[in-house]
Amino acid sequence: MGHREDLLEGAKRCLLQKGFTRTTARDIVKESGTNLASIGYHYGSKDALLAQAYVELVEDMSVAFDGGAEGGPAGEPGGEPGSLERFTAVWSNIIGTMREPGSLWRLSMEIVAMGDDMPEVRDHLARAQREGARGLVTLFMGGREEDVPEETVDTLGGFYVTLLMGLMVQWSFDRQHAPAADRLAAGLRQVIEAADRR
């Protein structure tokens, strides 16, 4: 690997060990075996490097979102795209990542809380979140990311991201009462039934 990749891998390890605000440029250099000047050369700033490392950590974890569901082949959630079964299977997989000790979602809470203090990082993560919304649409509904219209990213993708962020908060603060996937599906079913009665 070159310095760019070494820095990124070192930054990932630092984020998981120390979090965003406690990680220094010297920590990253020590962990990656590089030098301070290489951070500015390759990423512009320590914060930009950490933001990119965080996005890649989330992307790496998102592989677990579509695998391991009962009833579906490896790498594909159970249920037909768009069905309540698919909804339940995918949320079950996502919630499974929140149950793990030292979960990346705790780091996510730190980053959300400090967003206004770091506009450069916030803007980078906002763009990544939009692409994440596009990926969530295809995960639940099937199809290819490149075929998802912007309006669908804004509506359905935004809906899924909102659920994800809400779950992240609940699983961070109150694991005992945070909803499991079947409770989310039951809630969605109640919303649909109430709307159909109107």
CYANA upper distance limits for C-alpha pairs under 8 A (distance plus 0.5 A):
  1 MET  CA      5 GLU  CA      6.32
  1 MET  CA      6 ASP  CA      6.75
  2 GLY  CA      6 ASP  CA      6.61
  3 HIS  CA      7 LEU  CA      6.42
  3 HIS  CA     34 THR  CA      6.89
  3 HIS  CA     38 SER  CA      7.51
  4 ARG  CA      8 LEU  CA      6.87
  4 ARG  CA     38 SER  CA      8.17
  4 ARG  CA     42 HIS  CA      6.47
  5 GLU  CA      9 GLU  CA      6.70
  6 ASP  CA     10 GLY  CA      6.52
  6 ASP  CA     32 SER  CA      5.76
  6 ASP  CA     33 GLY  CA      7.96
  6 ASP  CA     34 THR  CA      7.84
  7 LEU  CA     11 ALA  CA      6.43
  7 LEU  CA     28 ILE  CA      7.24
  7 LEU  CA     29 VAL  CA      7.64
  7 LEU  CA     32 SER  CA      5.83
  7 LEU  CA     34 THR  CA      7.52
  7 LEU  CA     39 ILE  CA      7.72
  7 LEU  CA     49 LEU  CA      8.40
  8 LEU  CA     12 LYS  CA      6.74
  8 LEU  CA     49 LEU  CA      7.35
  8 LEU  CA     50 LEU  CA      8.37
  8 LEU  CA     52 GLN  CA      8.14
  8 LEU  CA     53 ALA  CA      6.21
  9 GLU  CA     13 ARG  CA      6.95
  9 GLU  CA     32 SER  CA      7.46
  9 GLU  CA     53 ALA  CA      7.92
 10 GLY  CA     14 CYS  CA      6.74
 10 GLY  CA     28 ILE  CA      6.05
 10 GLY  CA     29 VAL  CA      7.99
 10 GLY  CA     31 GLU  CA      5.50
 10 GLY  CA     32 SER  CA      4.95
 11 ALA  CA     15 LEU  CA      6.59
 11 ALA  CA     28 ILE  CA      5.90
 11 ALA  CA     31 GLU  CA      8.10
 11 ALA  CA     32 SER  CA      8.09
 11 ALA  CA     49 LEU  CA      7.66
 11 ALA  CA     50 LEU  CA      6.49
 11 ALA  CA     53 ALA  CA      6.52
 12 LYS  CA     16 LEU  CA      6.89
 12 LYS  CA     50 LEU  CA      7.95
 12 LYS  CA     53 ALA  CA      5.75
 12 LYS  CA     54 TYR  CA      7.26
 12 LYS  CA     57 LEU  CA      7.42
 13 ARG  CA     17 GLN  CA      6.69
 13 ARG  CA     31 GLU  CA      8.12
 14 CYS  CA     18 LYS  CA      6.17
 14 CYS  CA     19 GLY  CA      7.42
 14 CYS  CA     23 THR  CA      6.78
 14 CYS  CA     27 ASP  CA      7.52
 14 CYS  CA     28 ILE  CA      7.01
 14 CYS  CA     31 GLU  CA      7.86
 15 LEU  CA     19 GLY  CA      4.92
 15 LEU  CA     20 PHE  CA      6.16
 15 LEU  CA     23 THR  CA      7.28
 15 LEU  CA     50 LEU  CA      7.91
 15 LEU  CA     54 TYR  CA      7.99
 15 LEU  CA    107 LEU  CA      8.11
 16 LEU  CA    102 GLY  CA      8.29
 16 LEU  CA    104 LEU  CA      7.73
 16 LEU  CA    107 LEU  CA      7.97
 18 LYS  CA     22 ARG  CA      6.20
 18 LYS  CA     23 THR  CA      6.35
 19 GLY  CA     23 THR  CA      6.77
 19 GLY  CA    107 LEU  CA      6.55
 19 GLY  CA    110 GLU  CA      8.13
 20 PHE  CA     50 LEU  CA      7.59
 20 PHE  CA    107 LEU  CA      7.89
 20 PHE  CA    110 GLU  CA      7.83
 20 PHE  CA    111 ILE  CA      7.53
 23 THR  CA     27 ASP  CA      6.67
 23 THR  CA     28 ILE  CA      7.86
 24 THR  CA     28 ILE  CA      7.10
 24 THR  CA     46 LYS  CA      8.23
 25 ALA  CA     29 VAL  CA      6.75
 25 ALA  CA     36 LEU  CA      7.34
 25 ALA  CA     39 ILE  CA      8.36
 25 ALA  CA     46 LYS  CA      6.43
 26 ARG  CA     30 LYS  CA      6.53
 26 ARG  CA     36 LEU  CA      7.50
 27 ASP  CA     31 GLU  CA      6.58
 28 ILE  CA     32 SER  CA      6.41
 29 VAL  CA     33 GLY  CA      6.16
 29 VAL  CA     34 THR  CA      5.62
 29 VAL  CA     35 ASN  CA      5.95
 29 VAL  CA     36 LEU  CA      6.72
 30 LYS  CA     34 THR  CA      7.58
 34 THR  CA     38 SER  CA      7.46
 35 ASN  CA     39 ILE  CA      7.91
 36 LEU  CA     40 GLY  CA      7.94
 37 ALA  CA     41 TYR  CA      6.77
 38 SER  CA     42 HIS  CA      6.42
 39 ILE  CA     43 TYR  CA      6.11
 39 ILE  CA     44 GLY  CA      7.04
 39 ILE  CA     45 SER  CA      6.71
 39 ILE  CA     46 LYS  CA      6.83
 39 ILE  CA     49 LEU  CA      7.82
 40 GLY  CA     44 GLY  CA      4.64
 40 GLY  CA     45 SER  CA      5.63
 40 GLY  CA     46 LYS  CA      7.83
 43 TYR  CA     48 ALA  CA      6.59
 43 TYR  CA     49 LEU  CA      6.00
 44 GLY  CA     48 ALA  CA      7.14
 44 GLY  CA     49 LEU  CA      8.18
 45 SER  CA     49 LEU  CA      6.84
 46 LYS  CA     50 LEU  CA      6.69
 47 ASP  CA     51 ALA  CA      6.55
 47 ASP  CA    121 VAL  CA      7.09
 48 ALA  CA     52 GLN  CA      6.75
 48 ALA  CA    120 GLU  CA      7.90
 48 ALA  CA    121 VAL  CA      6.71
 49 LEU  CA     53 ALA  CA      6.64
 50 LEU  CA     54 TYR  CA      6.55
 51 ALA  CA     55 VAL  CA      6.79
 51 ALA  CA    121 VAL  CA      6.43
 51 ALA  CA    124 HIS  CA      7.59
 51 ALA  CA    125 LEU  CA      7.40
 52 GLN  CA     56 GLU  CA      6.79
 53 ALA  CA     57 LEU  CA      6.70
 54 TYR  CA     58 VAL  CA      6.80
 55 VAL  CA     59 GLU  CA      6.69
 55 VAL  CA    125 LEU  CA      7.74
 55 VAL  CA    128 ALA  CA      7.39
 56 GLU  CA     60 ASP  CA      6.53
 57 LEU  CA     61 MET  CA      6.72
 57 LEU  CA    104 LEU  CA      8.32
 58 VAL  CA     62 SER  CA      6.53
 58 VAL  CA    104 LEU  CA      8.07
 59 GLU  CA     63 VAL  CA      7.59
 61 MET  CA     65 PHE  CA      8.05
 61 MET  CA     97 THR  CA      8.30
 62 SER  CA     66 ASP  CA      8.18
 63 VAL  CA     67 GLY  CA      7.49
 63 VAL  CA     75 GLY  CA      8.46
 64 ALA  CA     68 GLY  CA      7.84
 64 ALA  CA     93 ASN  CA      7.00
 64 ALA  CA     94 ILE  CA      7.70
 64 ALA  CA     97 THR  CA      7.95
 65 PHE  CA     90 VAL  CA      6.46
 65 PHE  CA     91 TRP  CA      8.19
 65 PHE  CA     93 ASN  CA      5.57
 65 PHE  CA     94 ILE  CA      5.67
 66 ASP  CA     75 GLY  CA      6.12
 66 ASP  CA     76 GLU  CA      5.65
 66 ASP  CA     77 PRO  CA      5.45
 66 ASP  CA     90 VAL  CA      6.61
 66 ASP  CA     93 ASN  CA      7.34
 66 ASP  CA    139 LEU  CA      7.41
 67 GLY  CA     73 PRO  CA      8.37
 67 GLY  CA     74 ALA  CA      6.05
 67 GLY  CA     75 GLY  CA      4.61
 67 GLY  CA     76 GLU  CA      5.81
 67 GLY  CA     77 PRO  CA      6.30
 67 GLY  CA     93 ASN  CA      7.63
 68 GLY  CA     72 GLY  CA      8.11
 68 GLY  CA     73 PRO  CA      8.40
 68 GLY  CA     74 ALA  CA      6.54
 68 GLY  CA     75 GLY  CA      7.34
 68 GLY  CA     76 GLU  CA      8.16
 68 GLY  CA     77 PRO  CA      7.63
 68 GLY  CA     93 ASN  CA      7.54
 69 ALA  CA     74 ALA  CA      8.39
 69 ALA  CA     76 GLU  CA      8.03
 69 ALA  CA     77 PRO  CA      5.81
 69 ALA  CA     78 GLY  CA      6.32
 69 ALA  CA     89 ALA  CA      6.18
 69 ALA  CA     90 VAL  CA      7.91
 69 ALA  CA     92 SER  CA      8.04
 69 ALA  CA     93 ASN  CA      7.11
 70 GLU  CA     77 PRO  CA      8.28
 70 GLU  CA     78 GLY  CA      6.87
 70 GLU  CA     89 ALA  CA      8.11
 71 GLY  CA     77 PRO  CA      8.30
 71 GLY  CA     78 GLY  CA      5.65
 71 GLY  CA     79 GLY  CA      8.08
 72 GLY  CA     76 GLU  CA      6.33
 72 GLY  CA     77 PRO  CA      5.84
 72 GLY  CA     78 GLY  CA      4.65
 72 GLY  CA     79 GLY  CA      7.75
 73 PRO  CA     77 PRO  CA      7.80
 73 PRO  CA     78 GLY  CA      8.11
 77 PRO  CA     86 ARG  CA      6.91
 77 PRO  CA     89 ALA  CA      6.38
 77 PRO  CA     90 VAL  CA      6.59
 78 GLY  CA     85 GLU  CA      7.21
 78 GLY  CA     86 ARG  CA      6.05
 78 GLY  CA     89 ALA  CA      6.27
 78 GLY  CA     90 VAL  CA      8.40
 79 GLY  CA     83 SER  CA      6.89
 79 GLY  CA     84 LEU  CA      8.13
 79 GLY  CA     85 GLU  CA      5.25
 79 GLY  CA     86 ARG  CA      4.85
 79 GLY  CA     89 ALA  CA      7.85
 80 GLU  CA     85 GLU  CA      7.57
 80 GLU  CA     86 ARG  CA      6.43
 81 PRO  CA     86 ARG  CA      6.55
 81 PRO  CA    139 LEU  CA      8.44
 81 PRO  CA    140 PHE  CA      6.36
 81 PRO  CA    141 MET  CA      4.99
 81 PRO  CA    142 GLY  CA      5.70
 82 GLY  CA     86 ARG  CA      7.00
 82 GLY  CA     87 PHE  CA      7.67
 82 GLY  CA    140 PHE  CA      6.38
 82 GLY  CA    141 MET  CA      5.03
 82 GLY  CA    142 GLY  CA      7.92
 83 SER  CA     87 PHE  CA      6.78
 84 LEU  CA     88 THR  CA      6.55
 84 LEU  CA    185 ALA  CA      7.07
 85 GLU  CA     89 ALA  CA      6.60
 86 ARG  CA     90 VAL  CA      6.55
 86 ARG  CA    140 PHE  CA      6.83
 87 PHE  CA     91 TRP  CA      6.73
 87 PHE  CA    140 PHE  CA      6.72
 87 PHE  CA    185 ALA  CA      7.38
 88 THR  CA     92 SER  CA      6.47
 88 THR  CA    181 ALA  CA      5.71
 88 THR  CA    182 ASP  CA      6.45
 88 THR  CA    184 LEU  CA      8.01
 88 THR  CA    185 ALA  CA      6.40
 89 ALA  CA     93 ASN  CA      6.87
 89 ALA  CA    181 ALA  CA      7.86
 90 VAL  CA     94 ILE  CA      6.75
 90 VAL  CA    139 LEU  CA      8.16
 90 VAL  CA    140 PHE  CA      7.58
 91 TRP  CA     95 ILE  CA      6.42
 91 TRP  CA    180 ALA  CA      8.44
 91 TRP  CA    181 ALA  CA      5.69
 92 SER  CA     96 GLY  CA      6.60
 92 SER  CA    180 ALA  CA      7.44
 92 SER  CA    181 ALA  CA      5.41
 92 SER  CA    182 ASP  CA      8.40
 93 ASN  CA     97 THR  CA      7.27
 94 ILE  CA     98 MET  CA      7.34
 95 ILE  CA     99 ARG  CA      6.98
 95 ILE  CA    167 LEU  CA      8.46
 95 ILE  CA    180 ALA  CA      7.61
 95 ILE  CA    181 ALA  CA      7.83
 96 GLY  CA    100 GLU  CA      7.44
 97 THR  CA    103 SER  CA      7.43
 98 MET  CA    103 SER  CA      6.43
 98 MET  CA    104 LEU  CA      8.30
 98 MET  CA    105 TRP  CA      6.95
 98 MET  CA    168 MET  CA      7.88
 98 MET  CA    171 TRP  CA      7.21
 99 ARG  CA    103 SER  CA      7.71
 99 ARG  CA    171 TRP  CA      8.33
102 GLY  CA    106 ARG  CA      7.85
103 SER  CA    107 LEU  CA      8.06
104 LEU  CA    108 SER  CA      6.90
105 TRP  CA    109 MET  CA      6.88
105 TRP  CA    168 MET  CA      6.81
105 TRP  CA    172 SER  CA      8.07
106 ARG  CA    110 GLU  CA      7.18
106 ARG  CA    172 SER  CA      7.01
107 LEU  CA    111 ILE  CA      6.89
108 SER  CA    112 VAL  CA      6.64
109 MET  CA    113 ALA  CA      6.69
109 MET  CA    168 MET  CA      8.18
109 MET  CA    169 VAL  CA      7.81
109 MET  CA    172 SER  CA      8.42
110 GLU  CA    114 MET  CA      6.95
111 ILE  CA    115 GLY  CA      6.63
114 MET  CA    118 MET  CA      7.30
115 GLY  CA    119 PRO  CA      7.07
115 GLY  CA    121 VAL  CA      7.70
115 GLY  CA    122 ARG  CA      5.72
116 ASP  CA    122 ARG  CA      7.63
118 MET  CA    122 ARG  CA      6.60
119 PRO  CA    123 ASP  CA      6.46
120 GLU  CA    124 HIS  CA      6.86
121 VAL  CA    125 LEU  CA      6.66
122 ARG  CA    126 ALA  CA      6.46
123 ASP  CA    127 ARG  CA      6.91
124 HIS  CA    128 ALA  CA      6.97
125 LEU  CA    129 GLN  CA      6.46
126 ALA  CA    130 ARG  CA      6.83
127 ARG  CA    131 GLU  CA      7.10
128 ALA  CA    132 GLY  CA      6.63
129 GLN  CA    133 ALA  CA      6.65
129 GLN  CA    161 VAL  CA      8.48
130 ARG  CA    134 ARG  CA      7.01
130 ARG  CA    153 VAL  CA      7.85
130 ARG  CA    157 GLY  CA      8.48
131 GLU  CA    135 GLY  CA      6.85
132 GLY  CA    136 LEU  CA      6.68
132 GLY  CA    161 VAL  CA      8.43
133 ALA  CA    137 VAL  CA      6.86
133 ALA  CA    153 VAL  CA      6.56
133 ALA  CA    157 GLY  CA      4.87
133 ALA  CA    158 GLY  CA      6.77
133 ALA  CA    160 TYR  CA      7.42
133 ALA  CA    161 VAL  CA      6.48
134 ARG  CA    138 THR  CA      7.29
134 ARG  CA    145 GLU  CA      6.54
134 ARG  CA    148 VAL  CA      7.21
134 ARG  CA    153 VAL  CA      5.90
134 ARG  CA    157 GLY  CA      6.33
135 GLY  CA    139 LEU  CA      6.69
135 GLY  CA    145 GLU  CA      6.44
136 LEU  CA    140 PHE  CA      6.72
136 LEU  CA    157 GLY  CA      6.87
136 LEU  CA    160 TYR  CA      7.20
136 LEU  CA    161 VAL  CA      8.29
137 VAL  CA    141 MET  CA      6.20
137 VAL  CA    142 GLY  CA      7.89
137 VAL  CA    145 GLU  CA      8.37
137 VAL  CA    148 VAL  CA      8.21
137 VAL  CA    152 THR  CA      8.45
137 VAL  CA    153 VAL  CA      7.79
137 VAL  CA    156 LEU  CA      7.17
137 VAL  CA    157 GLY  CA      5.98
137 VAL  CA    160 TYR  CA      8.05
138 THR  CA    142 GLY  CA      4.95
138 THR  CA    143 GLY  CA      5.89
138 THR  CA    144 ARG  CA      6.65
138 THR  CA    145 GLU  CA      6.60
138 THR  CA    148 VAL  CA      8.24
143 GLY  CA    147 ASP  CA      7.77
143 GLY  CA    148 VAL  CA      8.50
144 ARG  CA    148 VAL  CA      7.46
148 VAL  CA    152 THR  CA      6.97
148 VAL  CA    153 VAL  CA      7.40
149 PRO  CA    153 VAL  CA      7.01
150 GLU  CA    154 ASP  CA      6.72
151 GLU  CA    155 THR  CA      6.71
152 THR  CA    156 LEU  CA      5.86
152 THR  CA    157 GLY  CA      6.79
153 VAL  CA    157 GLY  CA      4.86
153 VAL  CA    158 GLY  CA      6.87
154 ASP  CA    158 GLY  CA      5.84
155 THR  CA    159 PHE  CA      6.67
156 LEU  CA    160 TYR  CA      6.86
157 GLY  CA    161 VAL  CA      6.70
158 GLY  CA    162 THR  CA      6.52
159 PHE  CA    163 LEU  CA      6.85
160 TYR  CA    164 LEU  CA      6.63
161 VAL  CA    165 MET  CA      6.57
162 THR  CA    166 GLY  CA      6.60
163 LEU  CA    167 LEU  CA      6.57
164 LEU  CA    168 MET  CA      6.61
165 MET  CA    169 VAL  CA      6.87
166 GLY  CA    170 GLN  CA      6.77
167 LEU  CA    171 TRP  CA      6.42
167 LEU  CA    178 ALA  CA      7.70
167 LEU  CA    179 PRO  CA      8.13
168 MET  CA    172 SER  CA      6.54
169 VAL  CA    173 PHE  CA      6.70
170 GLN  CA    174 ASP  CA      5.93
170 GLN  CA    175 ARG  CA      7.12
170 GLN  CA    177 HIS  CA      8.33
170 GLN  CA    178 ALA  CA      5.78
171 TRP  CA    175 ARG  CA      5.19
171 TRP  CA    178 ALA  CA      6.05
174 ASP  CA    178 ALA  CA      6.46
179 PRO  CA    183 ARG  CA      6.25
179 PRO  CA    184 LEU  CA      6.90
180 ALA  CA    184 LEU  CA      7.00
181 ALA  CA    185 ALA  CA      6.75
182 ASP  CA    186 ALA  CA      6.62
183 ARG  CA    187 GLY  CA      6.63
184 LEU  CA    188 LEU  CA      6.71
185 ALA  CA    189 ARG  CA      6.59
186 ALA  CA    190 GLN  CA      6.79
187 GLY  CA    191 VAL  CA      6.85
188 LEU  CA    192 ILE  CA      6.74
189 ARG  CA    193 GLU  CA      6.60
190 GLN  CA    194 ALA  CA      6.54
191 VAL  CA    195 ALA  CA      6.67
192 ILE  CA    196 ASP  CA      6.63
193 GLU  CA    197 ARG  CA      6.88
194 ALA  CA    198 ARG  CA      7.32
